[in-house]
Amino acid sequence: MLSLVQEPAPDDERPGGDPVLEPGLADVVTLQRRKAAEIGDGDEDSFFLDTVAEYQWARDAAGLAPATLDGLTKPIIEVCQHYGLAPWRLTPRQVDKYFAGAGKRASATVRRKMNQIDGYFAFLEQRYAGEISRRYGVAVESPVDPFNRPRHRGDFGLRIPPSQRATREFFARWRDSLDQARKPLIARRDYVMGKLTYLSGVRAAELCGVTIGDLHWESGQWGRFLVNGKGARGSGPRQREAYMFAEGRNLLWWWIEDVRGCFTDDPDDPGVPLFPSERIPAAVSRLNVPVPGLAVTPSTFRRALKVAGGRFLPGPVQDLHPHLLRHAAATHNYERGMSLWEVQKLLGHDRPTTTVSYLATVHADPEQASLAAAGRAVQRLTMDKGNLR
């Protein structure tokens, strides 16, 4: 981004007679020196590198880390080198073709690169749109338009879970319909999975991976079960304990004692899935030997929960999915008095800031909290007889 001018020979002087450099020194040519040198209008590559350097300086002044600055402009340089064009000459079709072909990566990687390209073009439009139009006759417009812009969960607004009353009515209606279901065994499995998701706040993939050996009835007050949690920063799945609570313990005990044995595999094997699938591959069934069953997939659970939500869930929230039940578990427990730290432990989050995003729809009441705090202070003074310890 910066050009280093080496020390010239003693006879190398400018037309005016002044030496280019003082002896023994080097000169870093900055953007101002480049503009003073009157770069030609056709030198688009040099002008492009100047804008990239100034964009990095601007983001450095904004406080970004050095590692972030290094990767900030790589996507736009990558696409421009692929087509041999300056960024202001790129079209949305070229960007689409690149990320669908030579630059195709994982969806998260493509989303990150597209957002970085869009950020660079926002800088160009703000600071260099007029100069680029004057020099090259091109209007600066980001090739990331509303049609190829990656969608993110933040684009969909708040995740509003059903209320506590609606949730209670939903599970009550679902439970009453189990005996009339076309497949009662599968209906009971889906109901237990949905209710346990709401009580323990686990993810769909975590719940589907639980085996019978992961149940620890003696742990804690009501028992706990192990789940393979979401990995962070490339570490892979991390095991953590999920909580049953009293209602979940009774529900799982009924599932193990009365329902789980009706499936084709052996429930006494600790390695079999806690929630098996009804389908067995034909090659396995032809063996006619007892084999561990297959675990139900998260997509199957999501479909069953969506159908149940459409049938039994009252209120304005109709599109029910497992992660919305996870939000409902966090919101309802916090509204019932559970502290933020305890909700964070329930969900298995490393940072409380992640947990706070799950509580976006909680209705805080500072006045009620102030009265409760005053009442606790009076109680301490009364019991301790004025001792403020």
URCORZI-V347262 format. One line per field, one symbol per residue. ss: DSSP state (a for helix, b for strand, c for the rest). A space follows every 10 residues. Layout:
BEGIN
ss: ???
END
This chain:
BEGIN
ss: ccbbbccccc ccbcccccbc ccccccbbbc aaaaaacccc cccaaaaaaa aaaaaaaaaa accccaaaaa aacaaaaaaa aaacccaaac caaaaaaaaa ccccccaaaa aaaaaaaaaa aaaaaaacaa aaaaaacccc cccccccccc ccaaaacccc cccaaaaaaa aaaaaacccc cccaaaaaaa aaaaaaaaaa cccaaaaacc baaabbcccc cccbbbbbbc cccccccbbb bbbcaaaaaa aaaaaaaaaa aacccccccc ccbccbcccc caaaaccccc ccccbccaaa aaaaaaaaaa aacccccccc caaaaaaaaa aaaaacccca aaaaaaaccc caaaaaaacc cccccaaaaa aaaaaaaaaa aaaaccccc
END
